[in-house]
Amino acid sequence: MLLTGANGRCDNLCMTYMETNHTPSDPQSPEASSRDRFESELLQEIPHLQNYALSLTRNSSEACDLVQDCVLRALENRHRFQEGTHLRRWLFTILRNRHLDGCRRRTRRGASIPIEDCRSPNLSQPASQEDWVELRECQRRLNEVRPCDRKILLLSVFSSLSHSEIADEMDIAEGTVRSRLCRTRAQLRGH
């Protein structure tokens, strides 16, 4: 079975599946005629599926892939289709559900970046020896600070405590906390 997509190209659709999954049976049997009738009706619905898929995806390539996925799913599950019901409604439901599954999958995965963009120079940065030296110098200066002043600085910077909360915890006046923070920061800057 060939499917012509909205972009004019033909895709080989499920031909291998149909050939490999046909059980050799009497062509006169009711099962064989039911299967052929189902496949014939399915072929007639493909243009409608293409239009619906295009309205969902707004991309002819994605629409063609979605229709192929829908037709394959319908062929695999034709035993679930109830004779006498509307095939188009059943196929549209499959198509919509496959589309929604794809949207959810893309949402979970997040945005994809083409591999060419990953080699961009702004995505990586060479190691900077100056940064390491500055970090070591900061650590050396922090070790030179009195332990009580160091504790006030660490509580202020890393615990995000207010001056009054630090004063309560250390049992000193709030003004003392402010002056010690000012002196400690100046000492770390090298003044």
VOBA-1610 file (N, C-alpha, C; in pm, whole numbers, padded with zeros to 5 digits, always signed):
BEGIN
Met+00087-00117+00000Met+00000+00000+00000Met+00091+00122+00000Leu+00063+00218-00086Leu+00142+00340-00094Leu+00061+00457-00045Leu+00127+00543+00028Leu+00062+00661+00082Leu+00132+00782+00026Thr+00058+00870-00038Thr+00117+00992-00089Thr+00097+01100+00013Gly+00206+01156+00061Gly+00200+01259+00163Gly+00163+01393+00103Ala+00140+01491+00190Ala+00101+01624+00147Ala+00213+01693+00071Asn+00336+01647+00092Asn+00449+01710+00023Asn+00478+01643-00110Gly+00393+01549-00155Gly+00408+01489-00286Gly+00493+01364-00290Arg+00556+01326-00184Arg+00640+01207-00188Arg+00557+01085-00149Cys+00598+00969-00199Cys+00526+00846-00166Cys+00604+00770-00060Asp+00533+00721+00037Asp+00595+00642+00142Asp+00540+00501+00137Asn+00629+00405+00146Asn+00586+00267+00151Asn+00530+00243+00289Leu+00400+00215+00296Leu+00332+00210+00424Leu+00280+00071+00451Cys+00338+00008+00546Cys+00287-00116+00604Cys+00275-00230+00504Met+00332-00217+00385Met+00324-00325+00287Met+00390-00450+00341Thr+00507-00434+00398Thr+00576-00549+00455Thr+00495-00609+00568Tyr+00437-00521+00650Tyr+00355-00570+00761Tyr+00239-00654+00710Met+00168-00603+00610Met+00052-00675+00559Met+00092-00806+00494Glu+00205-00806+00423Glu+00250-00929+00357Glu+00294-01034+00459Thr+00362-00992+00563Thr+00415-01089+00660Thr+00310-01135+00760Asn+00206-01055+00781Asn+00106-01092+00880Asn-00020-01152+00822His-00024-01170+00690His-00137-01241+00632His-00117-01390+00657Thr-00211-01451+00719Thr-00203-01595+00738Thr-00258-01661+00614Pro-00188-01761+00565Pro-00237-01828+00445Pro-00371-01894+00476Ser-00474-01844+00412Ser-00606-01900+00433Ser-00679-01901+00301Asp-00791-01964+00302Asp-00875-01975+00183Asp-00928-01836+00148Pro-00903-01787+00026Pro-00950-01653-00010Pro-01102-01641-00003Gln-01171-01754-00003Gln-01317-01753+00004Gln-01367-01746+00148Ser-01276-01762+00245Ser-01319-01766+00385Ser-01371-01630+00429Pro-01463-01629+00528Pro-01515-01502+00578Pro-01407-01416+00642Glu-01306-01481+00704Glu-01199-01406+00768Glu-01117-01329+00665Ala-01084-01394+00554Ala-01006-01329+00449Ala-01085-01216+00385Ser-01213-01235+00359Ser-01293-01129+00297Ser-01311-01013+00395Ser-01323-01041+00525Ser-01335-00935+00625Ser-01207-00854+00632Arg-01091-00925+00627Arg-00963-00856+00631Arg-00945-00769+00508Asp-00979-00821+00389Asp-00966-00744+00266Asp-01061-00624+00265Arg-01181-00641+00317Arg-01277-00532+00324Arg-01224-00422+00418Phe-01168-00466+00531Phe-01112-00371+00628Phe-00999-00291+00564Glu-00907-00360+00495Glu-00794-00292+00432Glu-00839-00200+00319Ser-00942-00240+00246Ser-00995-00156+00139Ser-01057-00028+00196Glu-01136-00043+00303Glu-01196+00074+00367Glu-01088+00163+00429Leu-00984+00100+00483Leu-00874+00175+00543Leu-00804+00260+00437Leu-00782+00203+00319Leu-00719+00279+00209Leu-00802+00400+00171Gln-00933+00386+00173Gln-01021+00497+00137Gln-01017+00610+00240Glu-00982+00577+00363Glu-00980+00677+00470Glu-00848+00753+00480Ile-00745+00709+00409Ile-00613+00769+00420Ile-00613+00918+00386Pro-00679+00964+00280Pro-00679+01110+00254Pro-00741+01190+00370His-00845+01136+00431His-00907+01205+00546His-00811+01207+00665Leu-00739+01096+00684Leu-00641+01091+00792Leu-00529+01193+00768Gln-00487+01205+00641Gln-00381+01301+00609Gln-00424+01444+00640Asn-00547+01478+00602Asn-00597+01613+00630Asn-00606+01639+00779Tyr-00655+01542+00853Tyr-00669+01559+00998Tyr-00532+01570+01064Ala-00438+01485+01021Ala-00303+01489+01078Ala-00235+01622+01047Leu-00255+01673+00928Leu-00196+01801+00891Leu-00256+01914+00975Ser-00384+01905+01005Ser-00444+02009+01090Ser-00393+02001+01233Leu-00355+01882+01278Leu-00302+01868+01413Leu-00157+01912+01423Thr-00076+01872+01326Thr+00069+01895+01336Thr+00115+02023+01268Arg+00044+02065+01163Arg+00082+02182+01083Arg+00221+02165+01021Asn+00256+02039+00997Asn+00385+02007+00936Asn+00363+01883+00852Ser+00387+01892+00721Ser+00353+01781+00632Ser+00433+01654+00662Ser+00559+01670+00699Ser+00641+01553+00730Ser+00592+01483+00857Glu+00563+01560+00961Glu+00511+01501+01084Glu+00374+01441+01061Ala+00293+01506+00977Ala+00159+01454+00948Ala+00168+01320+00878Cys+00260+01308+00783Cys+00277+01182+00711Cys+00322+01072+00807Asp+00415+01104+00896Asp+00459+01006+00995Asp+00346+00965+01088Leu+00264+01061+01125Leu+00151+01034+01214Leu+00049+00944+01146Val+00022+00968+01018Val-00073+00883+00944Val-00017+00742+00932Gln+00110+00730+00903Gln+00170+00597+00893Gln+00159+00522+01026Asp+00187+00592+01134Asp+00178+00532+01266Asp+00034+00489+01295Cys-00061+00573+01257Cys-00203+00543+01279Cys-00246+00420+01199Val-00208+00416+01071Val-00247+00302+00986Val-00183+00174+01036Leu-00058+00180+01075Leu+00009+00063+01129Leu-00062+00015+01255Arg-00096+00109+01344Arg-00166+00075+01468Arg-00303+00014+01436Ala-00373+00068+01337Ala-00504+00015+01299Ala-00491-00126+01243Leu-00388-00151+01161Leu-00369-00285+01106Leu-00335-00386+01216Glu-00254-00343+01312Glu-00218-00433+01422Glu-00337-00464+01511Asn-00430-00371+01520Asn-00544-00387+01612Asn-00677-00400+01539Arg-00674-00449+01416Arg-00800-00459+01342Arg-00898-00555+01408His-00848-00648+01488His-00937-00740+01560His-01020-00667+01664Arg-00979-00546+01704Arg-01054-00468+01802Arg-01162-00380+01738Phe-01153-00363+01607Phe-01254-00283+01539Phe-01383-00363+01530Gln-01492-00299+01566Gln-01623-00365+01564Gln-01692-00336+01432Glu-01726-00441+01361Glu-01797-00426+01235Glu-01926-00349+01259Gly-01961-00264+01164Gly-02084-00187+01175Gly-02065-00052+01242Thr-01948-00026+01299Thr-01922+00106+01357Thr-01847+00190+01254His-01825+00315+01285His-01761+00406+01190His-01609+00391+01195Leu-01554+00344+01085Leu-01409+00325+01076Leu-01336+00459+01087Arg-01389+00563+01023Arg-01322+00693+01026Arg-01310+00746+01168Arg-01416+00733+01247Arg-01411+00779+01386Arg-01306+00701+01464Trp-01301+00570+01442Trp-01204+00485+01511Trp-01062+00526+01473Leu-01039+00550+01343Leu-00906+00590+01295Leu-00869+00729+01346Phe-00964+00822+01346Phe-00937+00956+01398Phe-00901+00952+01546Thr-00966+00864+01621Thr-00934+00849+01763Thr-00791+00798+01780Ile-00754+00699+01700Ile-00616+00646+01705Ile-00518+00757+01671Leu-00547+00831+01564Leu-00458+00937+01518Leu-00443+01045+01626Arg-00554+01089+01682Arg-00548+01193+01786Arg-00469+01145+01908Asn-00494+01020+01951Asn-00422+00967+02067Asn-00273+00955+02040Arg-00234+00914+01920Arg-00091+00905+01886Arg-00029+01045+01885His-00105+01142+01835His-00055+01279+01833His-00036+01331+01976Leu-00133+01307+02063Leu-00123+01353+02202Leu-00008+01282+02274Asp+00011+01153+02246Asp+00124+01081+02305Asp+00256+01143+02263Gly+00266+01179+02135Gly+00388+01243+02085Gly+00411+01379+02150Cys+00304+01456+02168Cys+00317+01587+02234Cys+00365+01570+02378Arg+00309+01473+02448Arg+00352+01448+02587Arg+00499+01404+02591Arg+00536+01319+02498Arg+00674+01270+02493Arg+00771+01386+02468Arg+00736+01475+02375Arg+00823+01590+02347Arg+00829+01684+02467Thr+00720+01697+02540Thr+00719+01783+02658Thr+00811+01727+02765Arg+00806+01595+02785Arg+00893+01532+02886Arg+01039+01543+02848Arg+01069+01527+02722Arg+01209+01532+02678Arg+01265+01673+02675Gly+01180+01771+02656Gly+01227+01908+02648Gly+01275+01941+02508Ala+01331+02056+02494Ala+01377+02102+02364Ala+01501+02024+02322Ser+01508+01994+02194Ser+01626+01925+02143Ser+01714+02026+02070Ile+01843+02004+02081Ile+01941+02092+02019Ile+02014+02012+01913Pro+02020+02062+01791Pro+02095+01990+01687Pro+02241+01974+01727Ile+02301+01864+01689Ile+02437+01831+01728Ile+02536+01937+01677Glu+02505+02001+01564Glu+02594+02103+01511Glu+02604+02221+01608Asp+02494+02251+01677Asp+02494+02363+01771Asp+02569+02330+01899Cys+02586+02203+01929Cys+02654+02164+02053Cys+02804+02189+02046Arg+02857+02203+01928Arg+03001+02228+01914Arg+03031+02377+01913Ser+02933+02456+01943Ser+02950+02601+01945Ser+03047+02639+02056Pro+03133+02736+02031Pro+03232+02774+02133Pro+03170+02836+02258Asn+03049+02887+02249Asn+02990+02951+02366Asn+02926+02852+02462Leu+02922+02723+02428Leu+02866+02623+02518Leu+02969+02564+02613Ser+03094+02582+02583Ser+03199+02533+02672Ser+03301+02644+02694Gln+03372+02628+02802Gln+03470+02731+02836Gln+03595+02661+02885Pro+03709+02702+02836Pro+03833+02639+02882Pro+03858+02672+03030Ala+03931+02584+03095Ala+03963+02604+03236Ala+04044+02732+03253Ser+04009+02803+03356Ser+04078+02930+03380Ser+04163+02917+03506Gln+04293+02927+03490Gln+04384+02918+03604Gln+04368+03037+03696Glu+04331+03153+03638Glu+04313+03272+03721Glu+04201+03252+03822Asp+04092+03187+03779Asp+03980+03161+03871Asp+04025+03074+03988Trp+04104+02972+03958Trp+04153+02882+04062Trp+04243+02957+04161Val+04328+03042+04108Val+04418+03119+04193Val+04337+03215+04281Glu+04235+03279+04223Glu+04152+03369+04302Glu+04076+03294+04411Leu+04029+03177+04379Leu+03957+03097+04479Leu+04051+03057+04594Arg+04169+03017+04562Arg+04266+02981+04666Arg+04301+03104+04752Glu+04316+03220+04690Glu+04345+03343+04763Glu+04228+03380+04856Cys+04108+03362+04808Cys+03989+03391+04891Cys+03985+03296+05011Gln+04015+03169+04986Gln+04017+03072+05096Gln+04125+03108+05198Arg+04243+03150+05151Arg+04351+03189+05242Arg+04311+03308+05328Arg+04249+03409+05263Arg+04206+03527+05339Arg+04095+03493+05437Leu+04005+03403+05399Leu+03897+03363+05490Leu+03952+03291+05612Asn+04059+03214+05593Asn+04121+03145+05706Asn+04193+03243+05800Glu+04231+03360+05750Glu+04297+03461+05832Glu+04199+03540+05919Val+04072+03533+05887Val+03969+03607+05962Val+03947+03538+06096Arg+03918+03619+06200Arg+03890+03561+06333Arg+03771+03466+06322Pro+03771+03356+06398Pro+03663+03257+06390Pro+03524+03316+06415Cys+03510+03408+06512Cys+03377+03465+06540Cys+03329+03551+06422Asp+03421+03625+06357Asp+03385+03706+06241Asp+03354+03617+06120Arg+03429+03509+06105Arg+03406+03413+05997Arg+03267+03352+06009Lys+03227+03317+06133Lys+03096+03258+06156Lys+02986+03355+06117Ile+03000+03483+06152Ile+02900+03584+06116Ile+02890+03596+05964Leu+03004+03600+05897Leu+03005+03610+05751Leu+02938+03489+05687Leu+02972+03368+05734Leu+02913+03247+05676Leu+02762+03240+05700Leu+02719+03283+05821Leu+02575+03284+05848Leu+02503+03384+05758Ser+02566+03496+05734Ser+02505+03599+05650Ser+02499+03556+05504Val+02608+03501+05453Val+02618+03468+05311Val+02548+03337+05277Phe+02577+03230+05352Phe+02529+03098+05313Phe+02397+03059+05378Ser+02366+03111+05494Ser+02239+03077+05558Ser+02132+03181+05530Ser+02170+03291+05470Ser+02077+03399+05436Ser+01998+03447+05556Leu+02064+03453+05671Leu+01999+03504+05791Leu+02009+03656+05793Ser+01910+03721+05851Ser+01915+03866+05865Ser+02012+03902+05977His+02047+04029+05984His+02140+04075+06088His+02082+04050+06228Ser+01953+04071+06244Ser+01893+04049+06376Ser+01892+03900+06412Glu+01871+03812+06315Glu+01873+03667+06342Glu+02014+03621+06379Ile+02114+03677+06312Ile+02253+03643+06345Ile+02285+03693+06486Ala+02240+03814+06517Ala+02265+03870+06650Ala+02201+03784+06758Asp+02079+03737+06734Asp+02011+03650+06830Asp+02086+03519+06847Glu+02129+03461+06736Glu+02198+03332+06743Glu+02333+03343+06812Met+02405+03451+06788Met+02539+03466+06847Met+02536+03540+06981Asp+02419+03588+07021Asp+02399+03657+07148Asp+02488+03782+07156Ile+02482+03863+07049Ile+02552+03992+07046Ile+02456+04096+06989Ala+02493+04220+06994Ala+02409+04329+06943Ala+02408+04329+06791Glu+02297+04376+06733Glu+02284+04381+06587Glu+02387+04476+06526Gly+02416+04584+06592Gly+02517+04678+06543Gly+02654+04613+06536Thr+02685+04527+06633Thr+02812+04455+06633Thr+02820+04363+06512Val+02708+04297+06479Val+02705+04208+06361Val+02736+04289+06236Arg+02674+04405+06222Arg+02695+04488+06104Arg+02840+04536+06093Ser+02896+04581+06203Ser+03034+04630+06198Ser+03132+04517+06169Arg+03110+04399+06229Arg+03200+04285+06203Arg+03190+04240+06057Leu+03067+04239+06002Leu+03051+04202+05860Leu+03125+04301+05771Cys+03114+04428+05801Cys+03181+04531+05722Cys+03333+04514+05727Arg+03386+04495+05850Arg+03531+04476+05865Arg+03577+04348+05796Thr+03501+04239+05807Thr+03541+04110+05748Thr+03541+04119+05596Arg+03440+04181+05539Arg+03435+04195+05393Arg+03551+04280+05343Ala+03584+04386+05415Ala+03698+04472+05377Ala+03827+04394+05385Gln+03840+04310+05488Gln+03961+04230+05505Gln+03974+04129+05390Leu+03862+04071+05347Leu+03865+03974+05237Leu+03899+04042+05104Arg+03855+04166+05086Arg+03887+04240+04964Arg+04035+04280+04959Gly+04100+04275+05076Gly+04244+04307+05080Gly+04273+04450+05116His+04175+04520+05172His+04197+04660+05214His+04257+04668+05349
//
